[in-house]
Amino acid sequence: QVQLVESGGGLVQPGGSLRLSCAASRSIFSINVMGWFRQAPGKERELVARIYRGGIVNYADLVKGRFTISRDYAKNTVYLQMNSLKPEDTAVYYCNAEDPPGVVYWGQGTQVTVSS
């Protein structure tokens, strides 16, 4: 059982950067996988990035080279560094955790708007 709270969203110009934070209610050291998803209006929620307990990461093709997922075990926090933002990155971003496999937790979401 874990509660997840996202923060760090906001309005940014194209080409700008944001860092999203996902604060967990307990240690994340033993969680199998954590990640970020996003959902734009009228669209399905889609994977942005995941990081596994062993350190393996994966990214959606559309964010590779621009976004970086990382963890800070001491702070029980997962981050998503978002660089070179594009208007099509506009969405609500959700933190998630899956542990054990098939048991999924979600944060409440944080809005990211990329607009000039």
N, C-alpha and C positions, 0 to 999 in steps of 0.2 A: 504494500500500500504506500502510495506516495502522492502528495499534492504538488502541482507544478504551477508556477506563476511567472508569466512572461512580462517583460518590460523592455523599453528601449525603442519602441516604434515611434513613428512621427512622419512629418512631411520633409522631404528632401528633394533637391533638384536632380535631374538626370546627371549621372557621373559622380554623384556624391556617395557618401558612405554612412552606414548606421551599424551599430552593434546591438544586437538583441541579446537579452539575458533570460535564462530560464532558471529560476531558483526553486530547488526541490526541498521538500519538507524533511527529508532525511538524507543520510549518506547515499550518494549515487555510485559508490565504488563497486557495488555488487550488481548493479542493474545491467542486464544483458545488452540492451541497446537503447539509446536515446537519440532523438532527432528533432528535426524541424519540418513541418509541413506548411503549406499555404493554401488559401482558398480565396479566389476572386469572386465577385458577385456573379451568380449564375453558372459557376464552374465547379467541378469536382475538386475536393481537397487533393492536393498532389504533394508528393515527396519533394523536399528541397535537399536535405542532407541527413545523414545518419552517422553515428559513431558507436562502435561496438566496444564491449568491455575490454577486448584485447587490443584496441587501438585502431582497428580498421575503420576507415571512413568511406562513405560513398556519397556522390552528389548527383542530382539531376543534371542532365546534359546542358540545360539552359543556364545553369549557374556555375558550372565548372570553370575554374580560373578566376572567378569573381567572389565567390563566397567561401568562407572557411568555418567549419564547425570545430569547437574545442571544448574541453572540460577543465574545471578547476575543482578538484576533489575537496580541497580544504574549504571551499565556499559552497559546496553542494550545488554547483551552478554549471550549466551548459550555455555556451555562447554561439552566436552566429554572427560572424563579421561579414558584412555585406558591402562590397566595394563596386565601383563602376555601375551604380544602380541605373536601371532602365525603367521607363514607364510601365512596361509589361511585368515588372516585379511588384507592382501594386497589388496588395492582397492583405488579408488578415493572416498573420503568421502564428502558428500553433506549435508549442513544444509538446513532445510526447515521449513516453517511456514504455517499453514493453518488457515485462519481467514478471513471471516467466513467459516464454513464448505464448502468444495468444491472449495475454492479459495486458490490456492497453490502457494507459492513462493519458489524459490530455490537460493542457492548460486552458485558460480562458481565451487566449488569443491577444495579439497586439497588432494594431493597424499600421501598415507601412504604405505610404503614399508617395510615389515618385512622380513629380510634375514640375514643369517649368512655369 
